[in-house]
Amino acid sequence: MKNLASVMGQAKQMKERMERLQIELAAKTVEGESGAGAVRVVVNGKLDVLSVRLDRPLLTTLAGTGEDADIAVIEDLITAATNAALEKARSLVQQEMSQLTGGMDLSGVPGLDKLLGG
């Protein structure tokens, strides 16, 4: 029974640490860019897109203006910047989780994604 109580206590502590980590990750941000900075996307550690910034002069150079503007180029740049930011955010989450768990791989633990807000 002592072992069960110990395991339950450790599980509760881990849950509390995970909840704190979720709050901390929401406050951390990373940025992805494309087109040499023409598009910048900011994402937090919860994988929420917080902002998209467009450098109009640079976009004009890359995509043109008015009716000649190549919207597909701009869309591709936004997609690339978003994917870059999300990849950085996933890496951040993985780093933070590794520190929390002492390097243990918990990716297969049922319900862990919900605890982290996934």
Backbone as XML, in Angstrom:
<?xml version="1.0"?>
<chain id="A" units="angstrom">
  <residue number="1" name="MET">
    <atom name="N" x="0.817" y="-1.205" z="0.000"/>
    <atom name="CA" x="0.000" y="0.000" z="0.000"/>
    <atom name="C" x="0.859" y="1.268" z="0.000"/>
  </residue>
  <residue number="2" name="LYS">
    <atom name="N" x="2.008" y="1.203" z="0.691"/>
    <atom name="CA" x="2.883" y="2.373" z="0.703"/>
    <atom name="C" x="3.364" y="2.700" z="-0.702"/>
  </residue>
  <residue number="3" name="ASN">
    <atom name="N" x="3.674" y="1.652" z="-1.468"/>
    <atom name="CA" x="4.141" y="1.877" z="-2.840"/>
    <atom name="C" x="3.066" y="2.532" z="-3.682"/>
  </residue>
  <residue number="4" name="LEU">
    <atom name="N" x="1.824" y="2.087" z="-3.522"/>
    <atom name="CA" x="0.719" y="2.669" z="-4.274"/>
    <atom name="C" x="0.551" y="4.140" z="-3.909"/>
  </residue>
  <residue number="5" name="ALA">
    <atom name="N" x="0.619" y="4.454" z="-2.627"/>
    <atom name="CA" x="0.497" y="5.845" z="-2.183"/>
    <atom name="C" x="1.640" y="6.684" z="-2.743"/>
  </residue>
  <residue number="6" name="SER">
    <atom name="N" x="2.824" y="6.116" z="-2.786"/>
    <atom name="CA" x="3.983" y="6.818" z="-3.329"/>
    <atom name="C" x="3.812" y="7.094" z="-4.816"/>
  </residue>
  <residue number="7" name="VAL">
    <atom name="N" x="3.356" y="6.095" z="-5.549"/>
    <atom name="CA" x="3.131" y="6.250" z="-6.984"/>
    <atom name="C" x="2.055" y="7.305" z="-7.234"/>
  </residue>
  <residue number="8" name="MET">
    <atom name="N" x="0.982" y="7.263" z="-6.455"/>
    <atom name="CA" x="-0.093" y="8.240" z="-6.609"/>
    <atom name="C" x="0.412" y="9.652" z="-6.310"/>
  </residue>
  <residue number="9" name="GLY">
    <atom name="N" x="1.241" y="9.780" z="-5.285"/>
    <atom name="CA" x="1.819" y="11.077" z="-4.943"/>
    <atom name="C" x="2.710" y="11.604" z="-6.059"/>
  </residue>
  <residue number="10" name="GLN">
    <atom name="N" x="3.507" y="10.719" z="-6.647"/>
    <atom name="CA" x="4.384" y="11.118" z="-7.750"/>
    <atom name="C" x="3.559" y="11.512" z="-8.975"/>
  </residue>
  <residue number="11" name="ALA">
    <atom name="N" x="2.480" y="10.786" z="-9.212"/>
    <atom name="CA" x="1.614" y="11.110" z="-10.344"/>
    <atom name="C" x="0.983" y="12.487" z="-10.160"/>
  </residue>
  <residue number="12" name="LYS">
    <atom name="N" x="0.575" y="12.786" z="-8.948"/>
    <atom name="CA" x="-0.022" y="14.097" z="-8.661"/>
    <atom name="C" x="1.008" y="15.203" z="-8.862"/>
  </residue>
  <residue number="13" name="GLN">
    <atom name="N" x="2.234" y="14.975" z="-8.405"/>
    <atom name="CA" x="3.291" y="15.966" z="-8.589"/>
    <atom name="C" x="3.578" y="16.191" z="-10.070"/>
  </residue>
  <residue number="14" name="MET">
    <atom name="N" x="3.636" y="15.096" z="-10.830"/>
    <atom name="CA" x="3.888" y="15.210" z="-12.267"/>
    <atom name="C" x="2.772" y="15.997" z="-12.936"/>
  </residue>
  <residue number="15" name="LYS">
    <atom name="N" x="1.537" y="15.734" z="-12.558"/>
    <atom name="CA" x="0.407" y="16.463" z="-13.142"/>
    <atom name="C" x="0.523" y="17.955" z="-12.835"/>
  </residue>
  <residue number="16" name="GLU">
    <atom name="N" x="0.878" y="18.286" z="-11.595"/>
    <atom name="CA" x="1.036" y="19.690" z="-11.224"/>
    <atom name="C" x="2.164" y="20.344" z="-12.015"/>
  </residue>
  <residue number="17" name="ARG">
    <atom name="N" x="3.267" y="19.622" z="-12.202"/>
    <atom name="CA" x="4.388" y="20.150" z="-12.991"/>
    <atom name="C" x="3.970" y="20.364" z="-14.444"/>
  </residue>
  <residue number="18" name="MET">
    <atom name="N" x="3.193" y="19.421" z="-14.966"/>
    <atom name="CA" x="2.719" y="19.531" z="-16.348"/>
    <atom name="C" x="1.800" y="20.743" z="-16.507"/>
  </residue>
  <residue number="19" name="GLU">
    <atom name="N" x="0.944" y="20.964" z="-15.539"/>
    <atom name="CA" x="0.045" y="22.117" z="-15.602"/>
    <atom name="C" x="0.833" y="23.422" z="-15.553"/>
  </residue>
  <residue number="20" name="ARG">
    <atom name="N" x="1.875" y="23.477" z="-14.714"/>
    <atom name="CA" x="2.745" y="24.661" z="-14.662"/>
    <atom name="C" x="3.469" y="24.855" z="-15.994"/>
  </residue>
  <residue number="21" name="LEU">
    <atom name="N" x="3.937" y="23.741" z="-16.556"/>
    <atom name="CA" x="4.638" y="23.803" z="-17.833"/>
    <atom name="C" x="3.726" y="24.349" z="-18.923"/>
  </residue>
  <residue number="22" name="GLN">
    <atom name="N" x="2.472" y="23.937" z="-18.905"/>
    <atom name="CA" x="1.517" y="24.411" z="-19.900"/>
    <atom name="C" x="1.376" y="25.932" z="-19.822"/>
  </residue>
  <residue number="23" name="ILE">
    <atom name="N" x="1.317" y="26.463" z="-18.614"/>
    <atom name="CA" x="1.215" y="27.916" z="-18.423"/>
    <atom name="C" x="2.486" y="28.606" z="-18.909"/>
  </residue>
  <residue number="24" name="GLU">
    <atom name="N" x="3.633" y="28.018" z="-18.578"/>
    <atom name="CA" x="4.914" y="28.589" z="-19.008"/>
    <atom name="C" x="5.044" y="28.570" z="-20.531"/>
  </residue>
  <residue number="25" name="LEU">
    <atom name="N" x="4.617" y="27.475" z="-21.153"/>
    <atom name="CA" x="4.715" y="27.370" z="-22.608"/>
    <atom name="C" x="3.825" y="28.398" z="-23.306"/>
  </residue>
  <residue number="26" name="ALA">
    <atom name="N" x="2.690" y="28.694" z="-22.713"/>
    <atom name="CA" x="1.790" y="29.690" z="-23.300"/>
    <atom name="C" x="2.449" y="31.064" z="-23.327"/>
  </residue>
  <residue number="27" name="ALA">
    <atom name="N" x="3.379" y="31.306" z="-22.398"/>
    <atom name="CA" x="4.044" y="32.601" z="-22.309"/>
    <atom name="C" x="5.296" y="32.687" z="-23.186"/>
  </residue>
  <residue number="28" name="LYS">
    <atom name="N" x="5.795" y="31.554" z="-23.658"/>
    <atom name="CA" x="7.006" y="31.552" z="-24.486"/>
    <atom name="C" x="6.622" y="31.628" z="-25.955"/>
  </residue>
  <residue number="29" name="THR">
    <atom name="N" x="7.393" y="32.410" z="-26.707"/>
    <atom name="CA" x="7.101" y="32.561" z="-28.127"/>
    <atom name="C" x="8.332" y="32.264" z="-28.980"/>
  </residue>
  <residue number="30" name="VAL">
    <atom name="N" x="8.064" y="31.866" z="-30.201"/>
    <atom name="CA" x="9.094" y="31.671" z="-31.215"/>
    <atom name="C" x="8.594" y="32.324" z="-32.493"/>
  </residue>
  <residue number="31" name="GLU">
    <atom name="N" x="9.536" y="32.606" z="-33.396"/>
    <atom name="CA" x="9.173" y="33.266" z="-34.641"/>
    <atom name="C" x="9.709" y="32.490" z="-35.826"/>
  </residue>
  <residue number="32" name="GLY">
    <atom name="N" x="8.881" y="32.364" z="-36.843"/>
    <atom name="CA" x="9.302" y="31.782" z="-38.108"/>
    <atom name="C" x="9.202" y="32.845" z="-39.180"/>
  </residue>
  <residue number="33" name="GLU">
    <atom name="N" x="10.085" y="32.747" z="-40.162"/>
    <atom name="CA" x="10.033" y="33.742" z="-41.227"/>
    <atom name="C" x="10.281" y="33.077" z="-42.572"/>
  </residue>
  <residue number="34" name="SER">
    <atom name="N" x="9.901" y="33.799" z="-43.607"/>
    <atom name="CA" x="10.169" y="33.339" z="-44.964"/>
    <atom name="C" x="10.361" y="34.558" z="-45.848"/>
  </residue>
  <residue number="35" name="GLY">
    <atom name="N" x="10.884" y="34.321" z="-47.028"/>
    <atom name="CA" x="11.107" y="35.422" z="-47.964"/>
    <atom name="C" x="12.065" y="36.442" z="-47.419"/>
  </residue>
  <residue number="36" name="ALA">
    <atom name="N" x="13.128" y="35.960" z="-46.736"/>
    <atom name="CA" x="14.148" y="36.852" z="-46.155"/>
    <atom name="C" x="13.528" y="37.889" z="-45.221"/>
  </residue>
  <residue number="37" name="GLY">
    <atom name="N" x="12.480" y="37.473" z="-44.504"/>
    <atom name="CA" x="11.836" y="38.364" z="-43.541"/>
    <atom name="C" x="10.601" y="39.064" z="-44.076"/>
  </residue>
  <residue number="38" name="ALA">
    <atom name="N" x="10.187" y="38.742" z="-45.291"/>
    <atom name="CA" x="8.987" y="39.369" z="-45.848"/>
    <atom name="C" x="7.751" y="38.991" z="-45.044"/>
  </residue>
  <residue number="39" name="VAL">
    <atom name="N" x="7.768" y="37.761" z="-44.506"/>
    <atom name="CA" x="6.655" y="37.294" z="-43.672"/>
    <atom name="C" x="7.244" y="36.749" z="-42.380"/>
  </residue>
  <residue number="40" name="ARG">
    <atom name="N" x="6.689" y="37.183" z="-41.260"/>
    <atom name="CA" x="7.106" y="36.702" z="-39.942"/>
    <atom name="C" x="5.860" y="36.263" z="-39.178"/>
  </residue>
  <residue number="41" name="VAL">
    <atom name="N" x="5.958" y="35.064" z="-38.584"/>
    <atom name="CA" x="4.838" y="34.511" z="-37.824"/>
    <atom name="C" x="5.328" y="34.194" z="-36.418"/>
  </residue>
  <residue number="42" name="VAL">
    <atom name="N" x="4.572" y="34.628" z="-35.416"/>
    <atom name="CA" x="4.908" y="34.368" z="-34.015"/>
    <atom name="C" x="3.921" y="33.340" z="-33.468"/>
  </residue>
  <residue number="43" name="VAL">
    <atom name="N" x="4.479" y="32.300" z="-32.822"/>
    <atom name="CA" x="3.692" y="31.201" z="-32.262"/>
    <atom name="C" x="4.132" y="31.007" z="-30.821"/>
  </residue>
  <residue number="44" name="ASN">
    <atom name="N" x="3.190" y="30.650" z="-29.935"/>
    <atom name="CA" x="3.590" y="30.360" z="-28.563"/>
    <atom name="C" x="3.809" y="28.862" z="-28.375"/>
  </residue>
  <residue number="45" name="GLY">
    <atom name="N" x="4.224" y="28.483" z="-27.179"/>
    <atom name="CA" x="4.514" y="27.088" z="-26.881"/>
    <atom name="C" x="3.291" y="26.189" z="-26.816"/>
  </residue>
  <residue number="46" name="LYS">
    <atom name="N" x="2.106" y="26.771" z="-26.906"/>
    <atom name="CA" x="0.875" y="25.973" z="-26.985"/>
    <atom name="C" x="0.450" y="25.798" z="-28.438"/>
  </residue>
  <residue number="47" name="LEU">
    <atom name="N" x="1.320" y="26.228" z="-29.355"/>
    <atom name="CA" x="1.104" y="26.134" z="-30.800"/>
    <atom name="C" x="-0.028" y="27.042" z="-31.285"/>
  </residue>
  <residue number="48" name="ASP">
    <atom name="N" x="-0.251" y="28.142" z="-30.571"/>
    <atom name="CA" x="-1.213" y="29.148" z="-31.014"/>
    <atom name="C" x="-0.471" y="30.174" z="-31.866"/>
  </residue>
  <residue number="49" name="VAL">
    <atom name="N" x="-0.999" y="30.502" z="-33.043"/>
    <atom name="CA" x="-0.422" y="31.562" z="-33.861"/>
    <atom name="C" x="-0.850" y="32.885" z="-33.236"/>
  </residue>
  <residue number="50" name="LEU">
    <atom name="N" x="0.135" y="33.686" z="-32.824"/>
    <atom name="CA" x="-0.159" y="34.939" z="-32.138"/>
    <atom name="C" x="-0.180" y="36.135" z="-33.081"/>
  </residue>
  <residue number="51" name="SER">
    <atom name="N" x="0.684" y="36.110" z="-34.097"/>
    <atom name="CA" x="0.697" y="37.237" z="-35.029"/>
    <atom name="C" x="1.341" y="36.840" z="-36.346"/>
  </residue>
  <residue number="52" name="VAL">
    <atom name="N" x="0.951" y="37.587" z="-37.368"/>
    <atom name="CA" x="1.550" y="37.476" z="-38.697"/>
    <atom name="C" x="1.898" y="38.900" z="-39.111"/>
  </residue>
  <residue number="53" name="ARG">
    <atom name="N" x="3.170" y="39.117" z="-39.451"/>
    <atom name="CA" x="3.611" y="40.450" z="-39.882"/>
    <atom name="C" x="4.126" y="40.354" z="-41.313"/>
  </residue>
  <residue number="54" name="LEU">
    <atom name="N" x="3.691" y="41.301" z="-42.123"/>
    <atom name="CA" x="4.097" y="41.346" z="-43.521"/>
    <atom name="C" x="4.911" y="42.604" z="-43.769"/>
  </residue>
  <residue number="55" name="ASP">
    <atom name="N" x="6.054" y="42.450" z="-44.402"/>
    <atom name="CA" x="6.895" y="43.578" z="-44.790"/>
    <atom name="C" x="6.485" y="43.957" z="-46.217"/>
  </residue>
  <residue number="56" name="ARG">
    <atom name="N" x="5.632" y="44.977" z="-46.320"/>
    <atom name="CA" x="5.055" y="45.337" z="-47.626"/>
    <atom name="C" x="6.105" y="45.635" z="-48.700"/>
  </residue>
  <residue number="57" name="PRO">
    <atom name="N" x="7.116" y="46.452" z="-48.414"/>
    <atom name="CA" x="8.102" y="46.714" z="-49.475"/>
    <atom name="C" x="8.786" y="45.434" z="-49.968"/>
  </residue>
  <residue number="58" name="LEU">
    <atom name="N" x="9.107" y="44.556" z="-49.048"/>
    <atom name="CA" x="9.763" y="43.305" z="-49.442"/>
    <atom name="C" x="8.794" y="42.399" z="-50.204"/>
  </residue>
  <residue number="59" name="LEU">
    <atom name="N" x="7.551" y="42.341" z="-49.748"/>
    <atom name="CA" x="6.548" y="41.553" z="-50.468"/>
    <atom name="C" x="6.320" y="42.096" z="-51.877"/>
  </residue>
  <residue number="60" name="THR">
    <atom name="N" x="6.323" y="43.417" z="-52.009"/>
    <atom name="CA" x="6.156" y="44.037" z="-53.326"/>
    <atom name="C" x="7.281" y="43.607" z="-54.254"/>
  </residue>
  <residue number="61" name="THR">
    <atom name="N" x="8.498" y="43.556" z="-53.718"/>
    <atom name="CA" x="9.642" y="43.118" z="-54.507"/>
    <atom name="C" x="9.481" y="41.665" z="-54.940"/>
  </residue>
  <residue number="62" name="LEU">
    <atom name="N" x="8.991" y="40.822" z="-54.020"/>
    <atom name="CA" x="8.875" y="39.395" z="-54.300"/>
    <atom name="C" x="7.642" y="39.037" z="-55.129"/>
  </residue>
  <residue number="63" name="ALA">
    <atom name="N" x="6.529" y="39.741" z="-54.899"/>
    <atom name="CA" x="5.268" y="39.318" z="-55.503"/>
    <atom name="C" x="4.664" y="40.321" z="-56.475"/>
  </residue>
  <residue number="64" name="GLY">
    <atom name="N" x="5.207" y="41.517" z="-56.543"/>
    <atom name="CA" x="4.634" y="42.523" z="-57.431"/>
    <atom name="C" x="3.560" y="43.337" z="-56.725"/>
  </residue>
  <residue number="65" name="THR">
    <atom name="N" x="2.868" y="44.174" z="-57.505"/>
    <atom name="CA" x="1.842" y="45.047" z="-56.927"/>
    <atom name="C" x="0.586" y="45.036" z="-57.781"/>
  </residue>
  <residue number="66" name="GLY">
    <atom name="N" x="-0.491" y="45.547" z="-57.188"/>
    <atom name="CA" x="-1.755" y="45.705" z="-57.911"/>
    <atom name="C" x="-2.229" y="44.404" z="-58.538"/>
  </residue>
  <residue number="67" name="GLU">
    <atom name="N" x="-2.712" y="44.511" z="-59.761"/>
    <atom name="CA" x="-3.222" y="43.333" z="-60.461"/>
    <atom name="C" x="-2.109" y="42.372" z="-60.838"/>
  </residue>
  <residue number="68" name="ASP">
    <atom name="N" x="-0.877" y="42.869" z="-60.853"/>
    <atom name="CA" x="0.265" y="42.026" z="-61.190"/>
    <atom name="C" x="0.770" y="41.224" z="-59.994"/>
  </residue>
  <residue number="69" name="ALA">
    <atom name="N" x="0.228" y="41.504" z="-58.802"/>
    <atom name="CA" x="0.701" y="40.818" z="-57.587"/>
    <atom name="C" x="0.427" y="39.326" z="-57.697"/>
  </residue>
  <residue number="70" name="ASP">
    <atom name="N" x="1.425" y="38.565" z="-57.373"/>
    <atom name="CA" x="1.290" y="37.106" z="-57.401"/>
    <atom name="C" x="0.865" y="36.648" z="-56.007"/>
  </residue>
  <residue number="71" name="ILE">
    <atom name="N" x="-0.434" y="36.523" z="-55.811"/>
    <atom name="CA" x="-1.005" y="36.142" z="-54.514"/>
    <atom name="C" x="-0.485" y="34.780" z="-54.080"/>
  </residue>
  <residue number="72" name="ALA">
    <atom name="N" x="-0.269" y="33.886" z="-55.012"/>
    <atom name="CA" x="0.234" y="32.539" z="-54.678"/>
    <atom name="C" x="1.592" y="32.627" z="-53.991"/>
  </residue>
  <residue number="73" name="VAL">
    <atom name="N" x="2.431" y="33.580" z="-54.415"/>
    <atom name="CA" x="3.745" y="33.753" z="-53.775"/>
    <atom name="C" x="3.552" y="34.166" z="-52.320"/>
  </residue>
  <residue number="74" name="ILE">
    <atom name="N" x="2.670" y="35.119" z="-52.088"/>
    <atom name="CA" x="2.413" y="35.596" z="-50.722"/>
    <atom name="C" x="1.836" y="34.465" z="-49.870"/>
  </residue>
  <residue number="75" name="GLU">
    <atom name="N" x="0.892" y="33.712" z="-50.419"/>
    <atom name="CA" x="0.307" y="32.590" z="-49.681"/>
    <atom name="C" x="1.376" y="31.556" z="-49.328"/>
  </residue>
  <residue number="76" name="ASP">
    <atom name="N" x="2.257" y="31.269" z="-50.277"/>
    <atom name="CA" x="3.341" y="30.312" z="-50.005"/>
    <atom name="C" x="4.282" y="30.820" z="-48.916"/>
  </residue>
  <residue number="77" name="LEU">
    <atom name="N" x="4.574" y="32.109" z="-48.928"/>
    <atom name="CA" x="5.449" y="32.694" z="-47.907"/>
    <atom name="C" x="4.808" y="32.621" z="-46.519"/>
  </residue>
  <residue number="78" name="ILE">
    <atom name="N" x="3.514" y="32.898" z="-46.454"/>
    <atom name="CA" x="2.805" y="32.806" z="-45.167"/>
    <atom name="C" x="2.806" y="31.366" z="-44.668"/>
  </residue>
  <residue number="79" name="THR">
    <atom name="N" x="2.540" y="30.423" z="-45.552"/>
    <atom name="CA" x="2.551" y="29.006" z="-45.180"/>
    <atom name="C" x="3.924" y="28.591" z="-44.676"/>
  </residue>
  <residue number="80" name="ALA">
    <atom name="N" x="4.962" y="28.970" z="-45.398"/>
    <atom name="CA" x="6.330" y="28.594" z="-45.007"/>
    <atom name="C" x="6.717" y="29.205" z="-43.658"/>
  </residue>
  <residue number="81" name="ALA">
    <atom name="N" x="6.384" y="30.461" z="-43.446"/>
    <atom name="CA" x="6.718" y="31.113" z="-42.177"/>
    <atom name="C" x="5.949" y="30.476" z="-41.022"/>
  </residue>
  <residue number="82" name="THR">
    <atom name="N" x="4.687" y="30.142" z="-41.250"/>
    <atom name="CA" x="3.877" y="29.497" z="-40.216"/>
    <atom name="C" x="4.443" y="28.126" z="-39.865"/>
  </residue>
  <residue number="83" name="ASN">
    <atom name="N" x="4.782" y="27.355" z="-40.880"/>
    <atom name="CA" x="5.356" y="26.032" z="-40.628"/>
    <atom name="C" x="6.691" y="26.123" z="-39.902"/>
  </residue>
  <residue number="84" name="ALA">
    <atom name="N" x="7.506" y="27.110" z="-40.243"/>
    <atom name="CA" x="8.790" y="27.297" z="-39.559"/>
    <atom name="C" x="8.573" y="27.638" z="-38.089"/>
  </residue>
  <residue number="85" name="ALA">
    <atom name="N" x="7.613" y="28.520" z="-37.811"/>
    <atom name="CA" x="7.318" y="28.892" z="-36.429"/>
    <atom name="C" x="6.771" y="27.708" z="-35.645"/>
  </residue>
  <residue number="86" name="LEU">
    <atom name="N" x="5.881" y="26.942" z="-36.255"/>
    <atom name="CA" x="5.307" y="25.778" z="-35.569"/>
    <atom name="C" x="6.378" y="24.728" z="-35.277"/>
  </residue>
  <residue number="87" name="GLU">
    <atom name="N" x="7.308" y="24.540" z="-36.194"/>
    <atom name="CA" x="8.396" y="23.586" z="-35.965"/>
    <atom name="C" x="9.268" y="24.032" z="-34.785"/>
  </residue>
  <residue number="88" name="LYS">
    <atom name="N" x="9.550" y="25.322" z="-34.715"/>
    <atom name="CA" x="10.326" y="25.843" z="-33.582"/>
    <atom name="C" x="9.554" y="25.662" z="-32.271"/>
  </residue>
  <residue number="89" name="ALA">
    <atom name="N" x="8.254" y="25.891" z="-32.311"/>
    <atom name="CA" x="7.434" y="25.743" z="-31.107"/>
    <atom name="C" x="7.394" y="24.284" z="-30.658"/>
  </residue>
  <residue number="90" name="ARG">
    <atom name="N" x="7.253" y="23.356" z="-31.606"/>
    <atom name="CA" x="7.263" y="21.926" z="-31.250"/>
    <atom name="C" x="8.593" y="21.531" z="-30.624"/>
  </residue>
  <residue number="91" name="SER">
    <atom name="N" x="9.667" y="22.061" z="-31.164"/>
    <atom name="CA" x="10.995" y="21.789" z="-30.613"/>
    <atom name="C" x="11.109" y="22.339" z="-29.190"/>
  </residue>
  <residue number="92" name="LEU">
    <atom name="N" x="10.563" y="23.531" z="-28.979"/>
    <atom name="CA" x="10.557" y="24.130" z="-27.642"/>
    <atom name="C" x="9.798" y="23.251" z="-26.662"/>
  </residue>
  <residue number="93" name="VAL">
    <atom name="N" x="8.618" y="22.782" z="-27.064"/>
    <atom name="CA" x="7.802" y="21.914" z="-26.209"/>
    <atom name="C" x="8.565" y="20.639" z="-25.885"/>
  </residue>
  <residue number="94" name="GLN">
    <atom name="N" x="9.194" y="20.060" z="-26.887"/>
    <atom name="CA" x="9.949" y="18.824" z="-26.693"/>
    <atom name="C" x="11.102" y="19.040" z="-25.711"/>
  </residue>
  <residue number="95" name="GLN">
    <atom name="N" x="11.802" y="20.162" z="-25.842"/>
    <atom name="CA" x="12.898" y="20.496" z="-24.920"/>
    <atom name="C" x="12.391" y="20.625" z="-23.492"/>
  </residue>
  <residue number="96" name="GLU">
    <atom name="N" x="11.311" y="21.374" z="-23.337"/>
    <atom name="CA" x="10.761" y="21.609" z="-22.002"/>
    <atom name="C" x="10.262" y="20.297" z="-21.382"/>
  </residue>
  <residue number="97" name="MET">
    <atom name="N" x="9.621" y="19.465" z="-22.183"/>
    <atom name="CA" x="9.127" y="18.178" z="-21.690"/>
    <atom name="C" x="10.291" y="17.278" z="-21.285"/>
  </residue>
  <residue number="98" name="SER">
    <atom name="N" x="11.356" y="17.305" z="-22.060"/>
    <atom name="CA" x="12.524" y="16.495" z="-21.761"/>
    <atom name="C" x="13.133" y="16.904" z="-20.427"/>
  </residue>
  <residue number="99" name="GLN">
    <atom name="N" x="13.186" y="18.205" z="-20.181"/>
    <atom name="CA" x="13.702" y="18.688" z="-18.895"/>
    <atom name="C" x="12.799" y="18.256" z="-17.750"/>
  </residue>
  <residue number="100" name="LEU">
    <atom name="N" x="11.505" y="18.336" z="-17.969"/>
    <atom name="CA" x="10.539" y="17.989" z="-16.930"/>
    <atom name="C" x="10.591" y="16.509" z="-16.578"/>
  </residue>
  <residue number="101" name="THR">
    <atom name="N" x="10.760" y="15.672" z="-17.598"/>
    <atom name="CA" x="10.703" y="14.226" z="-17.383"/>
    <atom name="C" x="12.074" y="13.584" z="-17.242"/>
  </residue>
  <residue number="102" name="GLY">
    <atom name="N" x="13.114" y="14.397" z="-17.227"/>
    <atom name="CA" x="14.457" y="13.845" z="-17.110"/>
    <atom name="C" x="14.859" y="13.043" z="-18.334"/>
  </residue>
  <residue number="103" name="GLY">
    <atom name="N" x="14.328" y="13.407" z="-19.490"/>
    <atom name="CA" x="14.681" y="12.750" z="-20.736"/>
    <atom name="C" x="13.844" y="11.537" z="-21.076"/>
  </residue>
  <residue number="104" name="MET">
    <atom name="N" x="12.901" y="11.165" z="-20.203"/>
    <atom name="CA" x="12.042" y="10.003" z="-20.491"/>
    <atom name="C" x="11.096" y="10.336" z="-21.640"/>
  </residue>
  <residue number="105" name="ASP">
    <atom name="N" x="10.906" y="9.394" z="-22.547"/>
    <atom name="CA" x="9.970" y="9.572" z="-23.649"/>
    <atom name="C" x="8.574" y="9.181" z="-23.178"/>
  </residue>
  <residue number="106" name="LEU">
    <atom name="N" x="7.713" y="10.179" z="-23.044"/>
    <atom name="CA" x="6.347" y="9.930" z="-22.584"/>
    <atom name="C" x="5.335" y="10.145" z="-23.706"/>
  </residue>
  <residue number="107" name="SER">
    <atom name="N" x="5.812" y="10.132" z="-24.952"/>
    <atom name="CA" x="4.919" y="10.423" z="-26.076"/>
    <atom name="C" x="3.775" y="9.420" z="-26.206"/>
  </residue>
  <residue number="108" name="GLY">
    <atom name="N" x="3.957" y="8.203" z="-25.704"/>
    <atom name="CA" x="2.905" y="7.205" z="-25.809"/>
    <atom name="C" x="1.990" y="7.139" z="-24.606"/>
  </residue>
  <residue number="109" name="VAL">
    <atom name="N" x="2.147" y="8.062" z="-23.665"/>
    <atom name="CA" x="1.329" y="8.037" z="-22.454"/>
    <atom name="C" x="-0.067" y="8.564" z="-22.771"/>
  </residue>
  <residue number="110" name="PRO">
    <atom name="N" x="-1.100" y="7.746" z="-22.571"/>
    <atom name="CA" x="-2.468" y="8.177" z="-22.872"/>
    <atom name="C" x="-2.863" y="9.397" z="-22.040"/>
  </residue>
  <residue number="111" name="GLY">
    <atom name="N" x="-3.486" y="10.383" z="-22.705"/>
    <atom name="CA" x="-3.980" y="11.551" z="-22.010"/>
    <atom name="C" x="-2.965" y="12.654" z="-21.834"/>
  </residue>
  <residue number="112" name="LEU">
    <atom name="N" x="-1.687" y="12.389" z="-22.141"/>
    <atom name="CA" x="-0.664" y="13.410" z="-21.947"/>
    <atom name="C" x="-0.898" y="14.601" z="-22.865"/>
  </residue>
  <residue number="113" name="ASP">
    <atom name="N" x="-1.352" y="14.352" z="-24.085"/>
    <atom name="CA" x="-1.622" y="15.438" z="-25.010"/>
    <atom name="C" x="-2.723" y="16.358" z="-24.490"/>
  </residue>
  <residue number="114" name="LYS">
    <atom name="N" x="-3.726" y="15.779" z="-23.837"/>
    <atom name="CA" x="-4.808" y="16.611" z="-23.281"/>
    <atom name="C" x="-4.310" y="17.459" z="-22.121"/>
  </residue>
  <residue number="115" name="LEU">
    <atom name="N" x="-3.420" y="16.885" z="-21.323"/>
    <atom name="CA" x="-2.869" y="17.624" z="-20.195"/>
    <atom name="C" x="-2.069" y="18.821" z="-20.678"/>
  </residue>
  <residue number="116" name="LEU">
    <atom name="N" x="-1.420" y="18.671" z="-21.813"/>
    <atom name="CA" x="-0.621" y="19.749" z="-22.374"/>
    <atom name="C" x="-1.431" y="20.674" z="-23.281"/>
  </residue>
  <residue number="117" name="GLY">
    <atom name="N" x="-2.708" y="20.413" z="-23.367"/>
    <atom name="CA" x="-3.563" y="21.298" z="-24.157"/>
    <atom name="C" x="-3.658" y="20.909" z="-25.606"/>
  </residue>
  <residue number="118" name="GLY">
    <atom name="N" x="-3.241" y="19.674" z="-25.963"/>
    <atom name="CA" x="-3.277" y="19.235" z="-27.372"/>
    <atom name="C" x="-4.618" y="18.726" z="-27.796"/>
  </residue>
</chain>
